[in-house]
Amino acid sequence: MKKAAVLVCMASVLLSGCSGAGGEKASQTADSCAQAVASELAKTDWTAVSTDANSNDAAYVMAHTDTVALDRLIAFTLASDGGPSEGACEELRSRFLESPHTVLAYLVLMGDQTVSSDDSTPVAEFICGQIASADAAWHDGSEEFAQAMESCKADYPEGPAAELLSKMETAHEVSLERNK
């Protein structure tokens, strides 16, 4: 339940920063939430948001999938196909296993963004499917993935993260069935 509160806090911090609605109370809430978020998110070698000017270069992202920011990795996954996409999906799976709460928080905060104007699939749902498919296809449904899913489902019994976990679980089952 604590992780769910952190997710709500993270959303509050982002929304209060975007709304432009100032005030001391909003600032104090944002500060306390930011502290809670910072203490709960895992320390990783990769960042969630990129400020690297090179991150717009697909060749750069391909060569650095293990260290580019999460937003760039997701953008690259959406724009690529074939071998490069497979490598990016495998890296997304690795990041989910390393820090599932961080990845879920980012996906929840993506809101209702869609894959493209031609495809109304929510990006977060698409990425969940890619993570699940990577585990099913290349790891035959690993125990590590199952444990991460169970832990997250316990931490997020309801709400947007729970919905994404349900989509991921369904995609995983479909991919495992397809691979038989």
HUURVEN-V561549 format. One record per pair of residues at least 12 apart in sequence whose ideal C-beta (glycine too) atoms are under 7 Angstrom apart, sorted by the first residue. I is the first residue (numbers start at 1). GAP is how many residues later the second one is. D is the distance in Angstrom with one decimal. If there is no record, write none. Layout:
# HUURVEN-V561549
{{I/GAP/D} {I/GAP/D}}
This chain:
# HUURVEN-V561549
{{3/37/6.6} {3/98/5.3} {3/152/4.0} {3/153/6.8} {4/151/6.3} {4/152/5.5} {4/155/6.6} {6/30/5.6} {6/31/5.6} {6/34/4.3} {7/98/5.3} {7/101/6.3} {7/154/6.0} {9/24/3.5} {9/27/5.0} {9/28/5.5} {10/27/4.7} {10/95/5.3} {11/98/6.2} {12/17/6.4} {12/21/5.2} {13/17/5.0} {13/20/4.7} {13/21/5.3} {13/24/6.5} {14/95/6.2} {16/13/6.7} {16/14/4.8} {17/13/6.8} {40/61/7.0} {41/60/6.7} {41/61/5.1} {42/56/7.0} {42/57/4.0} {42/60/6.0} {44/54/6.3} {44/55/5.5} {44/58/6.9} {45/22/6.3} {46/21/5.6} {46/22/6.9} {46/23/6.5} {46/24/6.5} {46/49/6.8} {47/22/4.6} {48/21/6.3} {48/22/4.8} {48/23/6.8} {48/54/6.7} {48/58/5.8} {49/20/5.6} {49/22/5.6} {50/18/6.7} {50/19/3.3} {50/21/5.9} {50/22/4.9} {55/13/6.1} {55/14/6.4} {55/17/4.5} {58/18/6.5} {61/12/7.0} {61/15/4.4} {62/22/5.3} {65/22/5.7} {65/23/5.6} {65/26/4.4} {66/25/6.1} {70/25/6.8} {70/36/5.6} {73/15/5.9} {73/18/6.1} {73/19/6.4} {74/53/5.8} {76/12/5.3} {77/12/6.2} {77/15/6.5} {77/50/6.8} {77/53/6.1} {78/37/6.2} {78/45/6.8} {89/41/4.4} {89/44/6.8} {89/45/4.4} {90/44/5.1} {90/48/6.4} {92/35/6.5} {92/38/6.0} {92/39/5.1} {92/42/6.9} {93/38/5.0} {93/41/4.0} {93/42/5.4} {96/35/5.1} {96/52/6.6} {97/47/5.6} {97/48/6.6} {97/51/5.4} {100/48/5.0} {100/52/5.2} {104/48/6.5} {104/57/4.9} {104/60/6.3} {107/17/4.0} {107/20/6.0} {107/21/6.8} {107/57/5.7} {108/16/6.9} {108/52/4.6} {108/53/5.5} {108/56/6.7} {110/13/5.3} {110/14/4.7} {124/40/5.8} {125/42/5.0} {128/36/5.3} {128/39/4.9} {128/40/4.0} {128/43/6.3} {129/42/4.0} {131/37/6.3} {132/36/4.8} {132/39/3.9} {132/40/3.8} {132/43/6.0} {133/38/6.3} {133/42/4.5} {135/37/6.4} {136/36/5.5} {136/39/3.4} {136/40/4.6} {136/43/6.0} {137/38/6.2} {137/42/6.2} {141/31/6.9} {141/35/5.1} {149/16/6.5} {149/20/6.2} {152/13/5.5} {153/12/5.5}}
